[in-house]
Amino acid sequence: MGRWGWRMFEGDQDLDVVLSISDDTLGIKTGQWEYRLSAMVHQSDMLAPPEAAAVYRTPEYAHELANVIVPYVRQKLDTSNLGERMFAASRAKESDPDDLFQESKYSTIILGALMMRSGARINAADLQHLRDLVPQINCTSRHTLLDDHGFRSPGRAQFLAALDHYHPGVARSFQEPSCFKCGKIEEDIGRKPLQCKKCKIATYCGKDCQRDQWREHRVSCIPPGQRRMLNV
């Protein structure tokens, strides 16, 4: 399918990495948990069956996600420093000289996003490492034929804003609207980001961010009725 959105967890690449981490590729078993890591983010999967997507939109599911699933994962990651050990295992894979597309480094980025999604503890060294990784990861503003991996720019902004506002024990949503320019969410600015009136997809914390990102956004700012493909 590719990418159906510009932000984190809105494409096959990110969700595949989450499943890979959940499938014990770091040598640490998480695949047998009652709620796997993917349970925190797979709500964005455009290929989810219609009946599942309908459940994800219900208040009952939102309550379960916030009060059962996410706290369960946080408790697992915080027990016996499991999250810290997962970071160490992921960072150990980053030096592979054959990893031309920096997939191992991006896997660490995804692990960091999952840790922030749950509100699990991240030590200062790992937080700084995540910041240091961001400029090393490919980032594009739209689909490219030969270089379509890593971040879309709204996803990178979303990730950096999550780092800036990280607090242990506080879950960070990657699903709710975030500013396509600065990455902030309602919790950061005290109000819901504004939706682009033309495309109905991009969201902004205010007019300044919308204006600053317009040169990049205008290429993909297409009214819903005029879109010809789902990939972005």
N, CA, C and O of each residue as an XYZ file, in Angstrom:
928
protein
N       0.826     -1.202      0.000
C       0.000      0.000      0.000
C       0.860      1.253      0.000
O       0.499      2.241     -0.640
N       1.997      1.240      0.705
C       2.863      2.405      0.742
C       2.526      3.311      1.901
O       2.501      2.876      3.052
N       2.262      4.594      1.597
C       1.919      5.572      2.635
C       0.558      6.178      2.322
O       0.290      6.575      1.188
N      -0.278      6.245      3.312
C      -1.574      6.896      3.156
C      -1.628      8.188      3.961
O      -2.647      8.878      3.961
N      -0.539      8.517      4.645
C      -0.476      9.754      5.416
C       0.957     10.227      5.540
O       1.894      9.489      5.231
N       1.126     11.457      5.991
C       2.456     12.076      6.063
C       3.134     11.875      7.415
O       4.320     12.163      7.569
N       2.383     11.384      8.382
C       2.909     11.363      9.741
C       3.353      9.956     10.141
O       3.269      9.013      9.355
N       3.820      9.841     11.367
C       4.318      8.557     11.841
C       3.176      7.551     11.971
O       2.062      7.895     12.365
N       3.483      6.310     11.633
C       2.548      5.190     11.691
C       1.416      5.316     10.673
O       0.366      4.693     10.833
N       1.626      6.120      9.627
C       0.630      6.258      8.572
C       1.160      5.689      7.259
O       0.966      6.263      6.188
N       1.832      4.548      7.371
C       2.364      3.879      6.197
C       2.854      2.490      6.542
O       3.092      2.168      7.706
N       3.004      1.667      5.504
C       3.440      0.284      5.713
C       4.795      0.202      6.397
O       5.011     -0.649      7.260
N       5.716      1.096      6.007
C       7.072      1.034      6.549
C       7.054      1.056      8.075
O       7.648      0.189      8.717
N       6.379      2.039      8.652
C       6.379      2.184     10.110
C       5.700      1.004     10.793
O       6.214      0.467     11.775
N       4.545      0.602     10.271
C       3.806     -0.491     10.908
C       4.555     -1.808     10.775
O       4.486     -2.653     11.668
N       5.272     -1.993      9.665
C       6.087     -3.206      9.508
C       7.223     -3.236     10.531
O       7.540     -4.293     11.076
N       7.833     -2.082     10.791
C       8.909     -2.025     11.790
C       8.355     -2.351     13.175
O       8.992     -3.063     13.951
N       7.177     -1.833     13.479
C       6.554     -2.135     14.774
C       6.349     -3.636     14.925
O       6.657     -4.207     15.971
N       5.830     -4.273     13.881
C       5.615     -5.721     13.934
C       6.936     -6.462     14.069
O       7.020     -7.470     14.771
N       7.974     -5.960     13.393
C       9.287     -6.591     13.481
C       9.822     -6.530     14.908
O      10.354     -7.515     15.419
N       9.680     -5.376     15.547
C      10.114     -5.243     16.940
C       9.297     -6.165     17.837
O       9.835     -6.788     18.752
N       7.996     -6.250     17.572
C       7.121     -7.109     18.372
C       7.433     -8.584     18.178
O       7.152     -9.405     19.051
N       8.017     -8.920     17.024
C       8.323    -10.320     16.718
C       9.696    -10.738     17.238
O      10.310    -11.664     16.707
N      10.165    -10.070     18.250
C      11.367    -10.477     18.981
C      12.658    -10.348     18.176
O      13.626    -11.053     18.463
N      12.696     -9.461     17.172
C      13.913     -9.300     16.375
C      15.057     -8.700     17.189
O      16.213     -8.783     16.775
N      14.757     -8.101     18.330
C      15.808     -7.546     19.186
C      16.321     -8.570     20.185
O      17.170     -8.264     21.022
N      15.802     -9.782     20.090
C      16.223    -10.820     21.025
C      15.545    -10.709     22.376
O      15.953    -11.360     23.338
N      14.513     -9.889     22.449
C      13.759     -9.693     23.689
C      12.304    -10.019     23.399
O      11.708     -9.423     22.503
N      11.740    -10.925     24.116
C      10.413    -11.443     23.795
C       9.310    -10.486     24.247
O       9.163    -10.198     25.435
N       8.546    -10.005     23.278
C       7.349     -9.207     23.559
C       6.142     -9.751     22.808
O       5.016     -9.301     23.024
N       6.374    -10.715     21.928
C       5.312    -11.212     21.059
C       4.206    -11.950     21.773
O       3.125    -12.133     21.212
N       4.451    -12.385     23.012
C       3.435    -13.134     23.747
C       2.660    -12.263     24.737
O       1.854    -12.778     25.511
N       2.891    -10.965     24.718
C       2.144    -10.081     25.609
C       0.659    -10.104     25.264
O       0.289    -10.347     24.116
N      -0.169     -9.858     26.234
C      -1.612     -9.769     25.977
C      -1.907     -8.647     24.991
O      -2.730     -8.807     24.090
N      -1.236     -7.516     25.162
C      -1.331     -6.397     24.220
C       0.068     -6.130     23.686
O       0.963     -5.740     24.437
N       0.253     -6.338     22.400
C       1.573     -6.153     21.807
C       1.831     -4.670     21.552
O       0.925     -3.842     21.644
N       3.070     -4.357     21.235
C       3.430     -2.967     20.958
C       2.562     -2.371     19.854
O       2.186     -1.201     19.915
N       2.251     -3.177     18.854
C       1.461     -2.688     17.722
C       0.060     -2.263     18.130
O      -0.566     -1.465     17.432
N      -0.451     -2.785     19.259
C      -1.808     -2.446     19.692
C      -1.955     -0.965     20.011
O      -3.073     -0.451     20.058
N      -0.835     -0.269     20.232
C      -0.903      1.159     20.557
C      -1.020      2.041     19.326
O      -1.435      3.195     19.436
N      -0.662      1.519     18.144
C      -0.552      2.392     16.968
C      -1.247      1.865     15.721
O      -1.355      2.597     14.737
N      -1.726      0.612     15.724
C      -2.259      0.065     14.472
C      -3.623      0.639     14.094
O      -4.182      0.269     13.061
N      -4.166      1.536     14.917
C      -5.449      2.159     14.592
C      -5.367      2.996     13.318
O      -6.388      3.271     12.687
N      -4.157      3.400     12.941
C      -3.975      4.225     11.745
C      -3.887      3.402     10.470
O      -3.804      3.971      9.382
N      -3.904      2.071     10.574
C      -3.710      1.198      9.412
C      -4.885      1.326      8.450
O      -6.009      0.949      8.780
N      -4.620      1.858      7.262
C      -5.677      2.055      6.277
C      -6.220      0.729      5.753
O      -7.333      0.683      5.229
N      -5.447     -0.351      5.888
C      -5.875     -1.653      5.392
C      -6.605     -2.465      6.459
O      -6.923     -3.633      6.235
N      -6.870     -1.870      7.597
C      -7.628     -2.570      8.633
C      -9.023     -2.891      8.104
O      -9.605     -2.070      7.396
N      -9.579     -4.066      8.427
C     -10.936     -4.412      7.991
C     -11.931     -3.339      8.433
O     -11.765     -2.749      9.500
N     -12.958     -3.081      7.628
C     -13.933     -2.027      7.972
C     -14.533     -2.186      9.360
O     -14.756     -1.202     10.066
N     -14.796     -3.450      9.754
C     -15.397     -3.652     11.073
C     -14.422     -3.263     12.189
O     -14.835     -2.746     13.227
N     -13.113     -3.518     11.966
C     -12.113     -3.122     12.960
C     -11.983     -1.601     13.011
O     -11.920     -1.011     14.090
N     -11.945     -0.971     11.833
C     -11.840      0.487     11.780
C     -13.024      1.144     12.485
O     -12.872      2.181     13.132
N     -14.207      0.536     12.357
C     -15.396      1.075     13.024
C     -15.249      0.999     14.541
O     -15.644      1.919     15.258
N     -14.681     -0.102     15.022
C     -14.462     -0.252     16.467
C     -13.477      0.800     16.968
O     -13.670      1.380     18.036
N     -12.410      1.045     16.184
C     -11.389      2.008     16.602
C     -11.970      3.406     16.812
O     -11.417      4.199     17.574
N     -13.082      3.709     16.138
C     -13.664      5.049     16.225
C     -14.637      5.213     17.399
O     -15.150      6.309     17.622
N     -14.890      4.154     18.139
C     -15.873      4.224     19.217
C     -15.263      4.786     20.502
O     -14.074      4.594     20.757
N     -16.070      5.479     21.312
C     -15.584      5.972     22.612
C     -15.121      4.837     23.522
O     -14.181      5.001     24.300
N     -15.786      3.687     23.420
C     -15.417      2.553     24.262
C     -14.001      2.082     23.961
O     -13.233      1.768     24.870
N     -13.663      2.036     22.667
C     -12.309      1.607     22.310
C     -11.280      2.658     22.735
O     -10.204      2.315     23.225
N     -11.613      3.929     22.547
C     -10.694      4.997     22.960
C     -10.397      4.897     24.455
O      -9.265      5.117     24.886
N     -11.415      4.567     25.236
C     -11.223      4.413     26.683
C     -10.318      3.221     26.977
O      -9.426      3.307     27.821
N     -10.547      2.107     26.278
C      -9.716      0.922     26.496
C      -8.267      1.187     26.104
O      -7.344      0.775     26.807
N      -8.068      1.871     24.986
C      -6.715      2.177     24.529
C      -5.974      3.022     25.563
O      -4.826      2.736     25.903
N      -6.641      4.061     26.058
C      -5.987      4.992     26.983
C      -5.824      4.430     28.388
O      -4.856      4.754     29.076
N      -6.754      3.595     28.817
C      -6.781      3.184     30.217
C      -6.421      1.729     30.470
O      -6.243      1.320     31.617
N      -6.314      0.944     29.399
C      -5.961     -0.467     29.556
C      -4.723     -0.820     28.732
O      -3.715     -1.270     29.278
N      -4.803     -0.616     27.418
C      -3.743     -1.075     26.517
C      -2.438     -0.319     26.747
O      -1.399     -0.930     26.996
N      -2.490      1.007     26.664
C      -1.265      1.806     26.809
C      -0.634      1.636     28.194
O       0.580      1.444     28.270
N      -1.396      1.699     29.296
C      -0.774      1.459     30.609
C      -0.183      0.060     30.752
O       0.834     -0.120     31.421
N      -0.817     -0.931     30.126
C      -0.282     -2.297     30.170
C       1.099     -2.344     29.520
O       2.034     -2.918     30.079
N       1.225     -1.737     28.332
C       2.510     -1.743     27.628
C       3.547     -0.947     28.414
O       4.701     -1.362     28.511
N       3.149      0.179     28.969
C       4.094      0.989     29.758
C       4.640      0.193     30.937
O       5.840      0.219     31.210
N       3.758     -0.513     31.631
C       4.199     -1.307     32.773
C       5.177     -2.391     32.346
O       6.154     -2.658     33.046
N       4.923     -3.014     31.208
C       5.828     -4.050     30.705
C       7.205     -3.462     30.384
O       8.230     -4.039     30.747
N       7.222     -2.320     29.707
C       8.489     -1.712     29.301
C       9.287     -1.187     30.491
O      10.517     -1.185     30.463
N       8.594     -0.744     31.528
C       9.280     -0.190     32.693
C       9.756     -1.259     33.677
O      10.600     -0.984     34.530
N       9.220     -2.475     33.562
C       9.599     -3.542     34.486
C      10.986     -4.078     34.143
O      11.253     -4.429     32.994
N      11.847     -4.139     35.115
C      13.213     -4.665     34.949
C      13.975     -3.946     33.835
O      14.832     -4.536     33.178
N      13.651     -2.654     33.626
C      14.344     -1.846     32.607
C      14.271     -2.472     31.220
O      15.223     -2.390     30.445
N      13.132     -3.101     30.909
C      13.001     -3.760     29.609
C      13.167     -2.775     28.460
O      13.864     -3.068     27.488
N      12.531     -1.606     28.563
C      12.648     -0.619     27.502
C      14.089     -0.197     27.269
O      14.515     -0.047     26.124
N      14.835     -0.005     28.336
C      16.242      0.376     28.217
C      17.046     -0.726     27.545
O      17.941     -0.447     26.748
N      16.733     -1.964     27.861
C      17.439     -3.084     27.230
C      17.080     -3.199     25.750
O      17.921     -3.578     24.934
N      15.842     -2.874     25.404
C      15.446     -2.886     23.995
C      16.178     -1.798     23.222
O      16.606     -2.022     22.090
N      16.323     -0.619     23.825
C      17.100      0.443     23.188
C      18.537     -0.013     22.945
O      19.079      0.200     21.861
N      19.145     -0.628     23.932
C      20.531     -1.078     23.790
C      20.655     -2.081     22.650
O      21.609     -2.024     21.875
N      19.699     -2.996     22.545
C      19.735     -4.002     21.480
C      19.536     -3.361     20.114
O      20.175     -3.760     19.140
N      18.653     -2.368     20.039
C      18.404     -1.692     18.769
C      19.602     -0.847     18.350
O      19.982     -0.847     17.179
N      20.193     -0.133     19.291
C      21.355      0.696     18.970
C      22.540     -0.151     18.521
O      23.351      0.294     17.708
N      22.642     -1.360     19.043
C      23.753     -2.241     18.664
C      23.684     -2.638     17.198
O      24.701     -3.009     16.611
N      22.497     -2.564     16.597
C      22.328     -2.945     15.196
C      22.612     -1.798     14.227
O      22.663     -2.013     13.016
N      22.796     -0.596     14.741
C      22.891      0.577     13.876
C      24.198      0.676     13.101
O      24.282      1.429     12.131
N      25.202     -0.059     13.508
C      26.520      0.076     12.876
C      26.714     -0.848     11.680
O      27.828     -0.953     11.167
N      25.670     -1.512     11.228
C      25.766     -2.428     10.093
C      26.186     -1.656      8.839
O      25.431     -0.794      8.388
N      27.366     -1.933      8.254
C      27.844     -1.176      7.090
C      27.023     -1.424      5.828
O      27.091     -0.640      4.881
N      26.250     -2.508      5.809
C      25.437     -2.823      4.633
C      24.047     -2.201      4.692
O      23.247     -2.386      3.774
N      23.757     -1.479      5.740
C      22.434     -0.872      5.912
C      22.403      0.475      5.191
O      22.495      1.528      5.823
N      22.273      0.434      3.867
C      22.396      1.637      3.048
C      21.276      2.638      3.291
O      21.488      3.844      3.168
N      20.096      2.156      3.631
C      18.949      3.045      3.816
C      18.690      3.388      5.287
O      17.625      3.901      5.632
N      19.665      3.101      6.145
C      19.571      3.451      7.567
C      18.338      2.829      8.227
O      17.728      3.431      9.111
N      17.980      1.623      7.790
C      16.790      0.976      8.339
C      16.936      0.676      9.831
O      15.967      0.781     10.582
N      18.130      0.306     10.256
C      18.333      0.001     11.673
C      18.185      1.257     12.527
O      17.616      1.213     13.618
N      18.697      2.365     12.026
C      18.554      3.617     12.771
C      17.090      4.047     12.819
O      16.613      4.551     13.836
N      16.385      3.841     11.711
C      14.972      4.201     11.713
C      14.178      3.283     12.642
O      13.190      3.713     13.238
N      14.597      2.032     12.769
C      13.948      1.126     13.720
C      14.090      1.648     15.147
O      13.169      1.527     15.955
N      15.254      2.232     15.453
C      15.433      2.831     16.774
C      14.503      4.025     16.950
O      13.957      4.239     18.032
N      14.325      4.803     15.883
C      13.372      5.916     15.921
C      11.970      5.396     16.246
O      11.281      5.948     17.103
N      11.556      4.334     15.558
C      10.224      3.768     15.790
C      10.104      3.241     17.215
O       9.073      3.426     17.862
N      11.154      2.587     17.706
C      11.139      2.119     19.087
C      10.966      3.296     20.044
O      10.201      3.216     21.005
N      11.683      4.387     19.776
C      11.538      5.574     20.611
C      10.123      6.123     20.583
O       9.590      6.535     21.613
N       9.509      6.129     19.395
C       8.129      6.603     19.281
C       7.179      5.713     20.072
O       6.251      6.209     20.711
N       7.406      4.403     20.032
C       6.572      3.479     20.805
C       6.739      3.706     22.304
O       5.770      3.654     23.062
N       7.977      3.957     22.722
C       8.224      4.236     24.136
C       7.481      5.508     24.566
O       6.873      5.549     25.636
N       7.537      6.535     23.726
C       6.828      7.770     24.058
C       5.322      7.573     23.988
O       4.579      8.149     24.782
N       4.871      6.763     23.040
C       3.430      6.483     22.942
C       2.907      5.875     24.236
O       1.795      6.177     24.668
N       3.702      5.030     24.844
C       3.275      4.373     26.078
C       3.544      5.215     27.321
O       2.934      4.994     28.367
N       4.457      6.184     27.209
C       4.873      6.941     28.384
C       5.906      6.209     29.215
O       6.111      6.537     30.384
N       6.561      5.216     28.621
C       7.573      4.442     29.345
C       8.814      5.298     29.614
O       9.020      6.333     28.981
N       9.624      4.851     30.554
C      10.846      5.587     30.903
C      11.871      5.506     29.774
O      12.105      4.438     29.209
N      12.471      6.634     29.458
C      13.584      6.708     28.506
C      14.693      7.487     29.198
O      14.470      8.609     29.655
N      15.879      6.909     29.280
C      16.946      7.626     29.982
C      17.494      8.765     29.122
O      17.248      8.828     27.917
N      18.234      9.653     29.760
C      18.709     10.867     29.092
C      19.596     10.554     27.894
O      19.527     11.241     26.875
N      20.430      9.520     28.008
C      21.333      9.171     26.910
C      20.552      8.692     25.692
O      20.893      9.040     24.561
N      19.508      7.899     25.911
C      18.709      7.409     24.786
C      17.882      8.530     24.167
O      17.702      8.564     22.950
N      17.381      9.444     24.989
C      16.662     10.599     24.444
C      17.572     11.422     23.541
O      17.165     11.832     22.454
N      18.792     11.663     23.984
C      19.728     12.431     23.171
C      20.087     11.669     21.903
O      20.234     12.265     20.836
N      20.227     10.352     22.019
C      20.539      9.548     20.838
C      19.419      9.651     19.809
O      19.689      9.735     18.610
N      18.180      9.645     20.255
C      17.059      9.791     19.327
C      17.139     11.134     18.606
O      16.906     11.206     17.399
N      17.466     12.189     19.332
C      17.619     13.503     18.694
C      18.752     13.487     17.670
O      18.630     14.055     16.585
N      19.846     12.834     18.026
C      20.997     12.783     17.131
C      20.697     11.976     15.869
O      21.274     12.234     14.812
N      19.794     10.999     15.977
C      19.460     10.169     14.820
C      18.619     10.912     13.789
O      18.741     10.656     12.591
N      17.771     11.824     14.241
C      16.789     12.445     13.345
C      17.425     13.025     12.080
O      16.938     12.721     10.991
N      18.486     13.844     12.155
C      19.062     14.388     10.917
C      19.763     13.352     10.046
O      20.114     13.644      8.903
N      19.971     12.148     10.571
C      20.607     11.092      9.785
C      19.598     10.286      8.963
O      19.981      9.496      8.100
N      18.310     10.492      9.236
C      17.260      9.728      8.574
C      16.735     10.492      7.370
O      16.475     11.691      7.459
N      16.579      9.805      6.245
C      16.022     10.413      5.045
C      14.660     11.037      5.345
O      13.851     10.460      6.071
N      14.417     12.217      4.780
C      13.139     12.899      4.979
C      12.735     13.575      3.681
O      13.512     14.334      3.102
N      11.522     13.302      3.225
C      11.010     13.911      2.004
C       9.647     14.532      2.281
O       8.976     14.171      3.248
N       9.245     15.462      1.433
C       7.954     16.125      1.609
C       6.831     15.405      0.879
O       5.655     15.641      1.157
N       7.192     14.512     -0.069
C       6.168     13.781     -0.814
C       6.800     12.535     -1.421
O       7.998     12.299     -1.268
N       5.991     11.746     -2.107
C       6.446     10.477     -2.674
C       7.590     10.681     -3.669
O       7.538     11.564     -4.526
N       8.616      9.851     -3.537
C       9.704      9.812     -4.508
C       9.914      8.367     -4.934
O       9.799      7.457     -4.114
N      10.217      8.150     -6.184
C      10.267      6.793     -6.718
C      11.402      5.964     -6.129
O      11.203      4.793     -5.806
N      12.583      6.548     -5.985
C      13.756      5.758     -5.618
C      14.236      5.994     -4.190
O      15.171      5.331     -3.740
N      13.623      6.914     -3.479
C      14.172      7.292     -2.171
C      13.069      7.431     -1.130
O      13.137      8.291     -0.252
N      12.051      6.578     -1.234
C      10.870      6.745     -0.385
C      10.985      5.914      0.886
O      10.317      4.890      1.032
N      11.821      6.354      1.787
C      11.982      5.686      3.073
C      12.287      6.740      4.126
O      12.651      7.870      3.797
N      12.139      6.368      5.388
C      12.368      7.330      6.457
C      11.142      8.188      6.720
O      10.010      7.711      6.639
N      11.371      9.454      7.035
C      10.302     10.381      7.420
C       9.649     11.059      6.226
O      10.288     11.242      5.190
N       8.386     11.433      6.362
C       7.822     12.580      5.681
C       8.031     13.753      6.646
O       8.088     13.546      7.858
N       8.144     14.963      6.131
C       8.486     16.092      7.003
C       7.467     16.333      8.126
O       7.890     16.681      9.228
N       6.144     16.170      7.917
C       5.231     16.316      9.057
C       5.451     15.246     10.123
O       5.240     15.504     11.308
N       5.872     14.050      9.718
C       6.169     12.997     10.679
C       7.420     13.296     11.483
O       7.480     13.021     12.682
N       8.418     13.859     10.820
C       9.636     14.245     11.546
C       9.319     15.331     12.574
O       9.781     15.271     13.713
N       8.525     16.327     12.162
C       8.134     17.379     13.102
C       7.347     16.795     14.273
O       7.526     17.207     15.419
N       6.483     15.841     13.977
C       5.686     15.170     15.007
C       6.584     14.445     16.010
O       6.353     14.504     17.218
N       7.604     13.764     15.502
C       8.522     13.026     16.367
C       9.343     13.979     17.234
O       9.505     13.744     18.432
N       9.861     15.049     16.638
C      10.663     16.008     17.400
C       9.827     16.698     18.478
O      10.316     16.942     19.581
N       8.575     17.011     18.163
C       7.703     17.623     19.169
C       7.446     16.652     20.315
O       7.370     17.056     21.476
N       7.311     15.368     19.984
C       7.121     14.359     21.033
C       8.340     14.303     21.951
O       8.196     14.183     23.168
N       9.536     14.388     21.374
C      10.750     14.425     22.196
C      10.766     15.664     23.091
O      11.113     15.580     24.269
N      10.392     16.803     22.530
C      10.414     18.057     23.291
C       9.455     18.026     24.478
O       9.706     18.660     25.503
N       8.359     17.290     24.335
C       7.320     17.288     25.368
C       7.265     15.966     26.129
O       6.280     15.675     26.807
N       8.323     15.172     26.015
C       8.325     13.866     26.682
C       8.380     14.008     28.201
O       9.170     14.780     28.744
N       7.520     13.242     28.870
C       7.547     13.123     30.331
C       7.294     11.662     30.684
O       6.316     11.087     30.206
N       8.133     11.049     31.499
C       7.899      9.654     31.901
C       6.520      9.505     32.541
O       6.107     10.319     33.367
N       5.825      8.451     32.141
C       4.504      8.191     32.693
C       3.373      8.876     31.961
O       2.205      8.640     32.270
N       3.702      9.735     30.982
C       2.677     10.450     30.218
C       2.689      9.940     28.783
O       3.674     10.111     28.064
N       1.594      9.314     28.370
C       1.511      8.757     27.017
C       1.379      9.877     25.988
O       0.664     10.854     26.212
N       2.067      9.730     24.867
C       2.040     10.719     23.788
C       1.302     10.137     22.583
O       1.713      9.113     22.036
N       0.228     10.780     22.176
C      -0.533     10.289     21.029
C       0.158     10.668     19.720
O       0.587     11.807     19.537
N       0.256      9.697     18.818
C       0.737      9.967     17.461
C      -0.411      9.899     16.460
O      -0.203     10.044     15.256
N      -1.629      9.678     16.966
C      -2.785      9.553     16.084
C      -3.593     10.840     16.003
O      -4.145     11.159     14.950
N      -3.669     11.580     17.101
C      -4.464     12.800     17.069
C      -3.788     13.840     16.179
O      -2.584     13.757     15.939
N      -4.558     14.826     15.681
C      -3.990     15.823     14.767
C      -2.762     16.518     15.345
O      -2.721     16.864     16.526
N      -1.771     16.713     14.492
C      -0.556     17.432     14.884
C      -0.233     18.457     13.811
O      -0.588     18.283     12.645
N       0.435     19.517     14.209
C       0.808     20.560     13.259
C       1.801     20.009     12.249
O       2.815     19.423     12.630
N       1.521     20.192     10.970
C       2.403     19.675      9.923
C       3.744     20.401      9.889
O       4.693     19.914      9.275
N       3.834     21.560     10.541
C       5.088     22.311     10.546
C       5.895     22.083     11.813
O       7.080     21.758     11.736
N       5.273     22.247     12.987
C       6.025     22.149     14.247
C       5.747     20.863     15.006
O       6.455     20.555     15.965
N       4.732     20.101     14.601
C       4.464     18.800     15.204
C       3.666     18.819     16.493
O       3.397     17.757     17.054
N       3.281     19.982     16.979
C       2.586     20.056     18.261
C       1.151     19.549     18.153
O       0.529     19.617     17.093
N       0.639     19.039     19.279
C      -0.722     18.521     19.360
C      -1.532     19.381     20.334
O      -1.006     20.315     20.941
N      -2.811     19.052     20.473
C      -3.693     19.847     21.335
C      -3.143     19.991     22.748
O      -3.229     21.067     23.339
N      -2.586     18.928     23.288
C      -2.049     18.971     24.650
C      -0.937     20.006     24.791
O      -0.733     20.556     25.874
N      -0.215     20.273     23.700
C       0.908     21.218     23.743
C       0.449     22.667     23.633
O       1.037     23.558     24.246
N      -0.612     22.902     22.845
C      -1.005     24.283     22.531
C      -2.332     24.693     23.167
O      -2.722     25.858     23.088
N      -3.029     23.742     23.800
C      -4.272     24.067     24.491
C      -5.491     24.172     23.611
O      -6.541     24.619     24.072
N      -5.387     23.774     22.354
C      -6.525     23.789     21.435
C      -6.237     22.818     20.303
O      -5.085     22.451     20.073
N      -7.269     22.405     19.602
C      -7.076     21.490     18.488
C      -6.406     22.218     17.326
O      -6.772     23.353     17.022
N      -5.425     21.581     16.668
C      -4.837     22.189     15.470
C      -5.904     22.440     14.403
O      -6.889     21.707     14.312
N      -5.697     23.471     13.607
C      -6.641     23.850     12.562
C      -6.421     23.012     11.311
O      -5.283     22.739     10.930
N      -7.507     22.607     10.680
C      -7.427     21.798      9.465
C      -7.335     22.695      8.239
O      -8.011     23.721      8.163
N      -6.500     22.311      7.283
C      -6.420     23.029      6.011
C      -7.796     23.000      5.340
O      -8.362     21.925      5.139
N      -8.327     24.151      4.998
C      -9.682     24.222      4.453
C      -9.791     23.620      3.055
O     -10.880     23.240      2.625
N      -8.671     23.531      2.348
C      -8.717     23.028      0.981
C      -8.594     21.515      0.917
O      -9.461     20.851      0.348
N      -7.532     20.957      1.490
C      -7.303     19.515      1.360
C      -7.977     18.702      2.458
O      -8.200     17.504      2.287
N      -8.303     19.336      3.582
C      -8.960     18.671      4.715
C      -8.076     17.602      5.368
O      -8.583     16.732      6.075
N      -6.769     17.660      5.138
C      -5.851     16.671      5.715
C      -4.810     17.338      6.609
O      -4.704     17.015      7.792
N      -4.056     18.253      6.053
C      -3.009     18.926      6.824
C      -3.627     19.722      7.969
O      -4.706     20.297      7.828
N      -2.935     19.750      9.093
C      -3.396     20.514     10.252
C      -2.257     21.387     10.771
O      -1.082     21.048     10.626
N      -2.620     22.510     11.375
C      -1.621     23.478     11.822
C      -2.012     24.070     13.166
O      -3.195     24.210     13.477
N      -1.000     24.418     13.961
C      -1.266     25.019     15.268
C      -1.721     26.461     15.117
O      -2.325     27.018     16.034
N      -1.438     27.076     13.966
C      -1.849     28.448     13.730
C      -1.470     28.899     12.329
O      -0.869     28.149     11.559
N      -1.828     30.125     12.016
C      -1.596     30.656     10.674
C      -0.106     30.770     10.346
O       0.286     30.596      9.192
N       0.723     31.058     11.342
C       2.154     31.214     11.076
C       2.757     29.911     10.557
O       3.484     29.913      9.564
N       2.453     28.796     11.232
C       2.985     27.510     10.785
C       2.420     27.133      9.421
O       3.130     26.578      8.582
N       1.143     27.434      9.200
C       0.537     27.120      7.908
C       1.212     27.908      6.789
O       1.490     27.363      5.721
N       1.470     29.173      7.031
C       2.136     30.003      6.029
C       3.568     29.528      5.790
O       4.022     29.480      4.647
N       4.275     29.179      6.857
C       5.666     28.746      6.720
C       5.789     27.433      5.958
O       6.807     27.182      5.314
N       4.754     26.591      6.028
C       4.837     25.295      5.359
C       4.155     25.278      3.998
O       4.141     24.241      3.334
N       3.593     26.392      3.573
C       2.782     26.401      2.369
C       3.573     26.006      1.125
O       3.060     25.254      0.297
N       4.791     26.483      0.969
C       5.572     26.160     -0.229
C       5.709     24.653     -0.391
O       5.654     24.138     -1.508
N       5.887     23.948      0.717
C       5.997     22.490      0.671
C       4.629     21.833      0.521
O       4.478     20.868     -0.229
N       3.644     22.351      1.228
C       2.330     21.705      1.261
C       1.524     21.901     -0.017
O       0.710     21.043     -0.358
N       1.725     22.995     -0.727
C       0.846     23.315     -1.849
C       0.863     22.247     -2.938
O      -0.117     22.090     -3.666
N       1.970     21.510     -3.056
C       2.065     20.455     -4.072
C       1.046     19.350     -3.810
O       0.504     18.767     -4.749
N       0.788     19.065     -2.549
C      -0.131     17.981     -2.193
C      -1.469     18.491     -1.672
O      -2.299     17.698     -1.228
N      -1.689     19.796     -1.718
C      -2.933     20.379     -1.209
C      -4.018     20.255     -2.272
O      -4.255     21.177     -3.052
N      -4.666     19.103     -2.285
C      -5.665     18.775     -3.303
C      -7.008     18.528     -2.624
O      -7.067     17.771     -1.655
N      -8.089     19.143     -3.103
C      -9.405     18.895     -2.506
C      -9.759     17.413     -2.566
O      -9.364     16.731     -3.512
N     -10.492     16.898     -1.585
C     -10.807     15.463     -1.537
C     -11.380     14.910     -2.831
O     -11.015     13.806     -3.235
N     -12.265     15.640     -3.490
C     -12.905     15.134     -4.700
C     -12.002     15.067     -5.911
O     -12.377     14.469     -6.919
N     -10.808     15.670     -5.842
C      -9.899     15.692     -6.991
C      -8.719     14.736     -6.850
O      -7.867     14.677     -7.736
N      -8.656     13.990     -5.754
C      -7.536     13.073     -5.559
C      -7.688     11.866     -6.470
O      -8.790     11.359     -6.679
N      -6.550     11.412     -7.011
C      -6.559     10.283     -7.940
C      -5.845      9.059     -7.389
O      -5.900      7.993     -8.002
N      -5.178      9.183     -6.250
C      -4.478      8.048     -5.664
C      -4.457      8.190     -4.150
O      -4.565      9.290     -3.610
N      -4.313      7.049     -3.476
C      -4.320      7.046     -2.019
C      -2.932      7.271     -1.438
O      -2.799      7.830     -0.349
N      -1.892      6.839     -2.158
C      -0.531      7.023     -1.659
C      -0.148      8.493     -1.661
O      -0.587      9.263     -2.515
N       0.677      8.872     -0.693
C       1.129     10.266     -0.624
C       2.654     10.316     -0.689
O       3.239     11.398     -0.646
